[in-house]
Amino acid sequence: MVLSGRQLLILQVIIDEFIQTAQPIGSRAISKKPGISYSPATIRNEMADLEEMGYLEKTHSSSGRIPSEKGYRFYVDHMLSPFHMSKEEHALISTVFDQEYVDFEQVVQKSGEVLSDLTNYTSIILGPEVFEAKLKQLQIIQLTKTSAVAILVTNKGHVEHRSFTIPAEIKASDLEKLVNILNEKFYNVPIIELHNKIEAELSSILNSYIDNVSLALKYLRGALFSQQPDNYYMSGMANMLLQPEFNDLEKIHSIYSIIEREDLMIKLLRAKEQGIKISIGQENKIDEMQDLSLIKATYSLSGEQLGTIALLGPKRMDYSRVVSLISLLSQHMSKTFTDW
């Protein structure tokens, strides 16, 4: 059913007001809003119709209405107006990227902190999976006779450190030869392909240079393919406590428990398509997130998708503002990593 102009206006007023106050709004309060020329009785009838169509819900505590998930979805899809950020907000985001950083993690961490500070929601950033990147350089630094650190540098500017144990049978000189050969043969090869390529292409070459090839390859694979989680950065987790709908300790515990499940959140955050995606309540497919909205956007390196930046908050998120902020931040991140 197509909404009338009057219904659209009343729905927008109710959602905008609830986003700001977290309080139900009644017909009399709506009639006093600027730009509203309808009587409380007329507004009341329209609210009843909007409720019947599923766009509004009535709370038990008052005669006012609040948006339903269907109402939020309609609002997000059809009623968002451009948000004009203040000079201070623009400057704060720009300042993050005006600084010089040593590595990827610093940029991502600072970006997440700024985003959560500006919105009072929880920011989560998913960095690139090192296995999806290409090898730029490998270094193996021997710490002791039995321990070393493998340092993987990728074409995406990401640096991955991995510790592993070296058996006494492997010589330091063999490790050095192994690294030199690997860097020469496999430069710009996707890291996900290294395992098979090492098996297929290195064995015969290494036999001429290294005493115990099978053992050296075994520990090289241990360094390169040890299981590690994706790069997962979170900021502003305590901001959930600031939201009035989350003053129930049991609900807070439930939300915290799911946010700390990195495996589930990573699965939820991975984005195959570029651009902004908004998931509201039950659209998140996880029971503990039924009262939450998730807004995520991708950021890229030279057109290649690099990771995801997201905000987690109540369903009454300030969608227009959040979409503008997250869009600007993802653009800055993409430009920064491309310039690197």
Residue pairs with C-beta under 8 A, 6 or more apart in sequence:
1 53
3 11
3 50
3 53
3 55
6 38
6 42
6 46
7 46
7 49
7 50
8 79
9 35
9 36
10 30
10 36
10 38
10 43
10 46
10 47
10 50
11 50
11 55
11 56
11 67
11 71
11 74
11 75
11 79
12 75
12 79
13 25
13 30
13 33
13 36
14 25
14 30
14 47
14 56
14 65
14 66
14 67
14 71
15 67
15 71
15 72
15 75
15 79
15 316
17 23
17 25
17 29
17 30
17 33
18 24
18 25
18 66
18 67
18 316
19 316
19 317
19 318
19 319
20 318
22 243
22 244
22 245
22 314
22 316
23 64
24 58
24 59
24 61
24 62
24 63
24 64
24 65
24 66
25 64
25 65
25 66
26 62
26 63
26 64
26 65
27 40
27 41
27 43
27 44
27 47
28 40
29 64
30 36
30 40
30 43
31 38
31 39
31 40
31 43
36 43
38 46
47 56
47 65
50 56
50 65
50 71
51 57
51 58
51 65
54 68
54 70
54 71
55 67
55 68
55 70
55 71
55 74
56 65
56 66
56 67
56 68
56 71
57 65
57 66
57 67
57 68
58 64
58 65
58 66
59 65
59 66
67 75
67 315
67 316
69 280
69 281
69 282
69 283
69 315
72 280
72 281
72 293
72 315
72 316
72 319
73 280
73 283
75 319
76 278
76 280
76 319
80 319
80 320
80 323
81 320
82 320
82 324
83 320
83 321
83 323
83 324
85 321
85 324
85 325
85 328
89 118
89 325
90 328
92 114
92 118
93 114
93 118
93 325
93 328
93 329
93 332
94 332
96 107
96 110
96 111
96 114
96 332
97 107
97 332
97 333
97 335
97 336
99 110
101 107
101 110
103 157
103 159
104 127
104 156
104 157
104 158
104 159
104 337
105 127
105 231
105 233
107 333
107 336
107 337
108 125
108 127
108 231
108 233
108 307
108 333
109 233
109 235
111 123
111 125
111 309
111 329
111 332
111 333
112 123
112 124
112 125
112 233
112 234
112 235
112 236
112 309
113 123
113 235
113 236
114 329
115 123
115 235
115 236
115 309
115 311
115 325
115 326
115 329
116 122
116 123
116 235
116 236
116 239
116 311
117 236
118 325
119 236
119 239
119 311
119 313
119 318
119 321
119 322
119 325
120 236
120 239
120 242
120 243
120 313
121 236
121 239
121 311
121 312
121 313
121 317
121 322
122 234
122 235
122 236
122 237
122 239
122 240
122 259
122 311
122 312
122 313
123 234
123 235
123 236
123 309
123 310
123 311
123 312
124 232
124 233
124 234
124 235
124 259
124 265
124 269
124 309
124 310
124 311
124 312
125 232
125 233
125 234
125 307
125 308
125 309
125 310
126 230
126 231
126 232
126 233
126 266
126 269
126 270
126 307
126 308
126 309
126 310
127 158
127 230
127 231
127 232
127 233
127 306
127 307
128 154
128 156
128 158
128 231
128 306
128 307
129 230
129 231
130 152
130 154
130 158
130 160
130 191
130 228
130 231
131 190
131 191
131 192
132 190
132 191
132 192
133 154
133 155
133 156
133 158
133 190
133 191
134 154
134 155
134 156
134 188
134 189
134 190
134 191
135 152
135 153
135 154
135 155
135 182
135 183
135 186
135 187
135 188
135 189
135 190
135 191
135 194
136 153
136 154
136 155
136 187
136 188
137 152
137 153
137 183
137 187
138 150
138 151
138 152
138 153
138 179
138 182
138 183
139 150
139 151
139 153
139 179
140 148
140 149
140 150
140 151
140 175
140 176
140 178
140 179
140 223
141 148
141 149
141 151
142 148
142 166
142 172
142 175
143 149
145 166
145 168
146 165
146 166
146 167
146 168
147 163
147 164
147 165
147 166
148 163
148 164
148 165
148 166
148 175
148 223
149 161
149 162
149 163
149 164
150 161
150 162
150 163
150 164
150 223
150 224
151 159
151 160
151 161
151 162
152 159
152 160
152 162
152 191
152 224
153 159
154 160
154 191
155 188
156 301
156 306
156 337
157 301
157 337
157 340
158 231
160 228
162 223
162 224
162 226
162 228
164 219
164 222
164 223
164 226
165 219
165 222
166 175
166 219
167 215
167 219
169 212
169 215
170 212
170 215
170 216
170 219
171 211
174 209
174 210
174 211
174 212
174 216
175 216
177 209
177 210
178 206
178 210
178 216
178 220
181 202
181 205
181 206
181 209
182 198
182 202
182 220
185 197
185 201
185 202
185 205
186 194
186 197
186 198
189 197
191 224
194 224
195 221
195 224
195 225
198 217
198 220
198 221
199 217
202 217
203 213
203 217
206 213
206 216
206 217
207 213
210 216
229 262
229 263
229 266
230 262
230 266
231 307
232 262
232 265
232 266
234 259
237 256
237 259
239 313
240 246
240 252
240 255
240 256
240 313
241 252
243 313
243 314
245 291
245 314
245 316
246 252
246 255
246 291
246 314
251 291
254 288
255 288
255 289
255 291
255 292
257 288
258 264
258 265
258 286
258 288
258 289
259 265
259 312
264 286
268 284
268 285
268 286
268 294
269 296
269 308
269 310
270 308
271 277
271 296
271 298
271 305
271 308
273 298
274 298
274 300
274 305
275 297
275 298
276 295
276 296
276 297
276 323
276 326
276 327
277 295
277 296
277 297
278 293
278 294
278 295
278 319
278 323
279 293
279 294
279 295
279 296
280 293
280 315
281 289
281 290
281 291
281 292
281 293
281 315
282 290
284 290
284 292
284 294
289 312
291 314
291 315
292 312
292 313
292 314
292 315
293 312
293 313
293 314
293 315
293 317
293 319
294 310
294 311
294 312
295 310
295 311
295 317
295 319
295 322
295 323
295 326
296 308
296 309
296 310
296 311
296 326
297 308
297 309
297 310
297 326
297 327
297 329
297 330
298 305
298 306
298 307
298 308
298 309
298 330
299 305
299 306
299 307
299 308
299 309
299 330
299 331
299 333
299 334
299 337
300 306
300 334
300 337
300 338
301 334
301 337
301 338
302 338
306 333
306 334
306 337
309 326
309 329
309 330
309 333
310 326
311 317
311 322
311 326
313 322
